[in-house]
């Protein structure tokens, strides 16, 4: 159940730009993590991670409902509550935004605690937050095709985040998005604006994913937040509506960290997932040390990139007919414990 909710929530970033009107959209979403994390999520995520999951998203004012074949979720911005609905057992549970914020903070702290001791700063030296450089490139590929009845053109967006004054190859993150854009669909702006208002309410810099899970990922890798925020900003400025989005996130690291990450990715599924967090956390902290610290040995080899996650989002169908029932807890469903 937890894994299913995680997968269902991981697609919030995939929409591009909204009025307080109403809209209902059918979407197909798939999120996959690489290596050990990927094997574990794929094991429990089932169809959602292998084939993708079809979900219907309905928005009207400050209320949004997401429906799949087995689960449903209602987010109410006025009440500041999230209703998780179990369609099979006809039950639901309620979580407040305050509870979610607390769980997000706990996830951040846990991720930091799970970083290996060698990632910590040397005794007597204070930590200094490095200046971050974000390199952005957006260009049309020249490709065009019809997707779900919409004439689309492909745009390729590349976002690289690394420490200012140092090359990406010494440590950073690369987000690459292949976005198939159709002429602007005004109704879809409603979903995007709702997502923005939701994260503003949470006061958290999270563009996609289960907020609790993404808090842990971002705590382990300091560049994820910057890459996501840049994507959000630039995607909102695109002239059109995203119909099909394919996104990958990769970690760029010096040879030693890259090799270590590769080894972690290749281990058996039984390997503790926290080892991935530890390596990423160690990389982030090493990059964050004082700029005047020197490496013991010069960089001699071209480092590789290690895949962190990939995401596919497809807009299948759109309607502007949203009933009260579309946004309500089904009749006869009973509230269950936390």
C-alpha positions as CSV (number, residue, x, y, z in Angstrom):
1,X,0.0,0.0,0.0
2,X,2.8,2.4,0.9
3,X,4.7,1.6,-2.2
4,X,1.6,2.1,-4.3
5,X,1.0,5.5,-2.8
6,X,4.7,6.4,-3.4
7,X,4.5,5.5,-7.1
8,X,1.2,7.3,-7.5
9,X,2.6,10.5,-6.0
10,X,5.9,10.6,-7.9
11,X,4.5,12.4,-11.0
12,X,3.6,15.8,-9.6
13,X,6.3,17.6,-11.6
14,X,5.3,16.2,-15.0
15,X,2.6,18.8,-15.8
16,X,3.7,22.2,-17.3
17,X,1.8,25.2,-16.1
18,X,-3.7,28.1,-13.9
19,X,-7.3,29.6,-13.2
20,X,-9.7,28.3,-10.5
21,X,-11.8,26.4,-13.0
22,X,-12.2,22.6,-13.2
23,X,-10.5,19.9,-15.2
24,X,-10.3,16.1,-15.3
25,X,-7.4,14.4,-17.1
26,X,-6.5,10.8,-17.7
27,X,-2.7,10.3,-17.4
28,X,-0.3,7.4,-17.6
29,X,2.7,7.6,-15.3
30,X,5.8,5.5,-14.6
31,X,8.7,6.3,-12.3
32,X,11.7,4.0,-12.0
33,X,14.8,4.2,-9.8
34,X,18.0,2.6,-10.8
35,X,20.1,0.0,-9.0
36,X,19.2,-1.3,-5.6
37,X,16.5,1.3,-5.0
38,X,15.0,0.4,-8.4
39,X,14.9,-3.3,-7.7
40,X,13.3,-2.8,-4.4
41,X,10.6,-0.4,-5.7
42,X,10.0,-2.5,-8.7
43,X,9.5,-5.6,-6.5
44,X,6.8,-3.9,-4.5
45,X,5.5,-1.4,-7.0
46,X,4.2,-4.1,-9.5
47,X,2.4,-2.8,-12.5
48,X,3.0,0.8,-11.6
49,X,6.8,0.5,-12.2
50,X,6.7,-2.0,-15.1
51,X,3.9,-0.9,-17.3
52,X,3.0,2.5,-15.8
53,X,-0.3,3.3,-14.1
54,X,-3.3,5.0,-15.6
55,X,-4.8,7.6,-13.2
56,X,-7.5,10.1,-13.4
57,X,-6.8,13.5,-11.9
58,X,-9.8,15.8,-11.2
59,X,-9.4,19.4,-9.9
60,X,-12.0,21.9,-8.9
61,X,-10.9,25.0,-7.0
62,X,-8.9,24.0,-4.0
63,X,-9.7,20.3,-4.1
64,X,-8.0,17.6,-6.1
65,X,-8.6,13.9,-6.4
66,X,-6.4,11.3,-8.0
67,X,-7.9,7.9,-8.9
68,X,-6.3,4.6,-9.9
69,X,-7.9,1.1,-10.2
70,X,-7.1,0.3,-6.5
71,X,-6.5,3.6,-4.7
72,X,-7.6,7.2,-4.6
73,X,-6.3,10.3,-2.9
74,X,-8.0,13.6,-2.2
75,X,-6.0,16.7,-1.3
76,X,-8.0,19.6,0.1
77,X,-6.1,22.9,0.4
78,X,-8.7,24.7,2.4
79,X,-8.9,21.9,5.0
80,X,-5.1,21.2,4.7
81,X,-5.9,17.5,4.7
82,X,-5.0,14.5,2.6
83,X,-7.5,11.6,2.3
84,X,-6.0,8.3,1.3
85,X,-8.7,6.0,0.0
86,X,-8.5,2.2,-0.3
87,X,-11.0,1.3,-3.0
88,X,-10.8,-2.4,-2.4
89,X,-11.5,-2.4,1.3
90,X,-13.8,0.7,1.1
91,X,-11.9,2.6,3.8
92,X,-10.0,5.8,4.0
93,X,-7.5,7.5,6.4
94,X,-6.8,11.2,6.9
95,X,-3.5,13.0,7.3
96,X,-3.1,16.7,7.9
97,X,-0.5,18.9,6.2
98,X,1.1,19.4,9.6
99,X,1.6,15.7,9.9
100,X,3.1,15.5,6.4
101,X,5.5,18.3,7.2
102,X,6.6,16.5,10.3
103,X,7.2,13.3,8.4
104,X,9.1,15.1,5.8
105,X,11.5,16.6,8.4
106,X,11.9,13.2,10.0
107,X,12.8,11.7,6.6
108,X,15.4,14.5,6.0
109,X,17.0,13.9,9.4
110,X,17.0,10.1,8.9
111,X,18.8,10.5,5.6
112,X,21.4,12.7,7.1
113,X,22.0,10.3,10.0
114,X,22.5,7.4,7.5
115,X,25.4,9.1,5.8
116,X,28.7,7.3,6.4
117,X,31.1,8.7,9.0
118,X,33.8,9.5,6.4
119,X,31.4,11.9,4.8
120,X,31.5,14.2,7.9
121,X,33.7,17.3,8.0
122,X,37.1,17.0,9.6
123,X,37.3,17.9,13.3
124,X,37.6,21.6,13.9
125,X,36.5,22.7,10.5
126,X,33.2,24.4,10.0
127,X,30.9,23.5,7.1
128,X,30.4,26.0,4.3
129,X,27.6,25.9,1.9
130,X,29.1,26.1,-1.6
131,X,27.8,28.5,-4.3
132,X,25.8,26.5,-6.8
133,X,26.0,26.9,-10.6
134,X,23.1,25.9,-12.8
135,X,23.7,25.4,-16.5
136,X,20.5,25.3,-18.6
137,X,20.0,24.4,-22.2
138,X,16.7,24.2,-24.1
139,X,16.5,23.4,-27.8
140,X,14.0,21.9,-30.3
141,X,15.1,18.5,-31.7
142,X,13.3,19.1,-34.9
143,X,11.1,16.1,-34.4
144,X,7.3,16.2,-34.7
145,X,4.6,13.6,-34.2
146,X,0.9,13.2,-33.3
147,X,0.4,11.9,-29.8
148,X,-3.1,11.1,-28.5
149,X,-4.6,13.3,-31.1
150,X,-2.3,16.3,-30.5
151,X,0.3,17.6,-32.9
152,X,3.5,17.8,-30.9
153,X,7.0,19.1,-31.3
154,X,9.9,17.8,-29.2
155,X,11.9,20.1,-26.9
156,X,15.1,18.8,-25.1
157,X,15.9,20.4,-21.8
158,X,19.2,19.8,-20.0
159,X,19.9,21.1,-16.5
160,X,23.3,20.6,-14.9
161,X,23.9,21.5,-11.3
162,X,27.4,21.7,-9.8
163,X,29.6,23.7,-7.5
164,X,30.5,27.1,-8.9
165,X,34.0,27.3,-10.3
166,X,34.3,23.6,-10.6
167,X,33.4,21.4,-13.6
168,X,30.4,19.1,-13.5
169,X,32.8,16.1,-13.8
170,X,34.0,16.8,-10.2
171,X,30.5,16.2,-8.8
172,X,27.0,17.3,-9.7
173,X,23.6,16.3,-11.1
174,X,22.2,16.2,-14.6
175,X,18.5,16.3,-15.4
176,X,17.5,15.7,-19.0
177,X,13.9,16.0,-20.2
178,X,12.5,15.1,-23.6
179,X,9.2,17.0,-23.7
180,X,6.7,16.6,-26.5
181,X,4.7,19.9,-26.5
182,X,1.3,20.6,-28.1
183,X,-0.3,24.0,-28.5
184,X,-1.4,25.3,-25.1
185,X,-4.4,23.6,-23.6
186,X,-5.9,26.2,-21.2
187,X,-7.7,23.7,-18.9
188,X,-4.5,21.9,-18.0
189,X,-3.2,25.0,-16.3
190,X,-5.6,24.2,-13.4
191,X,-3.7,21.1,-12.4
192,X,-0.4,22.9,-12.5
193,X,-1.6,25.8,-10.4
194,X,-3.1,23.4,-7.8
195,X,0.3,21.6,-7.6
196,X,2.1,24.9,-7.0
197,X,-0.4,25.9,-4.3
198,X,0.0,22.5,-2.6
199,X,3.7,22.8,-2.3
200,X,3.5,26.4,-1.2
201,X,1.2,25.2,1.6
202,X,3.7,22.5,2.6
203,X,6.5,25.1,2.4
204,X,8.7,22.5,0.9
205,X,10.9,22.7,-2.3
206,X,9.5,19.5,-3.8
207,X,8.6,19.3,-7.4
208,X,7.7,15.7,-7.8
209,X,7.4,12.6,-5.8
210,X,6.0,11.7,-2.5
211,X,7.0,14.7,-0.4
212,X,8.2,12.5,2.5
213,X,10.3,10.3,0.2
214,X,11.7,13.2,-1.8
215,X,12.7,14.9,1.4
216,X,15.1,12.0,2.1
217,X,16.4,12.0,-1.4
218,X,17.1,15.7,-1.4
219,X,18.8,15.5,2.0
220,X,21.2,12.9,0.6
221,X,21.9,14.9,-2.6
222,X,22.1,18.7,-2.3
223,X,21.7,19.2,-6.0
224,X,18.3,17.6,-6.5
225,X,16.4,20.6,-5.1
226,X,18.1,23.0,-7.4
227,X,17.6,20.8,-10.5
228,X,13.9,20.4,-9.8
229,X,13.2,24.0,-9.0
230,X,15.0,25.0,-12.3
231,X,12.9,22.5,-14.2
232,X,9.7,23.8,-12.7
233,X,10.5,27.4,-13.6
234,X,11.5,26.7,-17.1
235,X,8.7,24.2,-17.8
236,X,6.1,26.8,-16.7
237,X,7.5,29.2,-19.3
238,X,7.1,26.8,-22.2
239,X,4.7,27.9,-24.9
240,X,2.4,24.9,-25.0
241,X,1.2,21.9,-23.0
242,X,3.3,18.8,-22.3
243,X,1.7,15.7,-23.7
244,X,4.5,13.2,-23.3
245,X,7.5,13.8,-21.0
246,X,10.5,11.5,-20.6
247,X,12.9,12.6,-17.9
248,X,16.1,11.1,-16.5
249,X,18.2,12.2,-13.5
250,X,21.9,11.2,-13.3
251,X,24.6,11.8,-10.8
252,X,28.0,13.0,-12.2
253,X,30.9,12.1,-9.9
254,X,34.7,11.9,-9.8
255,X,36.1,8.5,-10.7
256,X,36.3,7.2,-7.2
257,X,32.7,8.1,-6.3
258,X,31.4,7.0,-9.7
259,X,33.0,3.6,-9.3
260,X,31.6,3.3,-5.8
261,X,28.1,4.1,-7.0
262,X,28.4,1.6,-9.8
263,X,29.4,-1.1,-7.4
264,X,26.4,-0.3,-5.1
265,X,24.1,-0.4,-8.1
266,X,25.4,-3.9,-9.1
267,X,25.0,-5.5,-5.7
268,X,22.3,-8.0,-4.9
269,X,18.8,-6.8,-4.0
270,X,19.3,-7.7,-0.4
271,X,21.9,-5.0,0.0
272,X,20.7,-2.3,2.4
273,X,19.1,0.6,0.5
274,X,20.8,3.0,2.9
275,X,24.1,2.4,1.2
276,X,22.9,4.4,-1.8
277,X,21.9,7.2,0.5
278,X,25.3,7.0,2.2
279,X,27.3,7.3,-1.1
280,X,25.1,10.1,-2.4
281,X,25.3,11.9,1.0
282,X,29.1,11.5,1.1
283,X,29.4,12.9,-2.4
284,X,27.3,15.9,-1.5
285,X,29.2,16.7,1.6
286,X,32.6,16.3,-0.1
287,X,31.5,18.8,-2.7
288,X,30.4,21.1,0.0
289,X,33.7,21.5,1.7
290,X,35.7,24.7,1.8
291,X,36.8,25.8,-1.6
292,X,40.4,26.1,-0.5
293,X,40.7,22.4,0.3
294,X,42.9,20.6,-2.2
295,X,42.6,17.1,-3.5
296,X,45.4,14.8,-2.7
297,X,45.7,13.6,-6.3
298,X,44.8,15.4,-9.5
299,X,41.8,14.5,-11.6
300,X,43.1,12.3,-14.5
301,X,40.2,10.3,-15.8
302,X,36.9,11.3,-17.3
303,X,34.2,10.3,-14.7
304,X,31.0,8.5,-15.6
305,X,27.4,9.3,-14.8
306,X,25.2,7.0,-12.7
307,X,21.5,6.9,-13.3
308,X,19.4,7.8,-10.3
309,X,15.8,7.8,-11.6
310,X,13.7,8.1,-14.8
311,X,10.1,9.3,-15.2
312,X,7.6,9.0,-18.0
313,X,4.4,11.0,-18.0
314,X,1.7,10.9,-20.7
315,X,-1.5,13.0,-21.0
316,X,-4.1,10.6,-22.5
317,X,-7.4,12.5,-22.4
318,X,-8.8,15.8,-21.1
319,X,-12.3,16.8,-19.9
320,X,-13.7,19.9,-18.3
321,X,-16.7,18.2,-16.8
322,X,-16.1,17.6,-13.1
323,X,-18.9,16.6,-10.8
324,X,-19.1,16.9,-7.0
325,X,-18.9,13.1,-6.9
326,X,-15.6,13.1,-8.7
327,X,-14.0,15.0,-5.8
328,X,-15.8,13.2,-2.9
329,X,-15.1,10.2,-0.8
330,X,-17.4,7.4,-2.1
331,X,-20.5,6.7,-0.1
332,X,-20.3,4.0,2.4
333,X,-16.5,4.2,2.9
334,X,-15.4,4.2,6.5
335,X,-12.5,6.0,8.2
336,X,-9.8,3.8,9.5
337,X,-6.9,4.5,11.9
338,X,-3.6,6.2,11.1
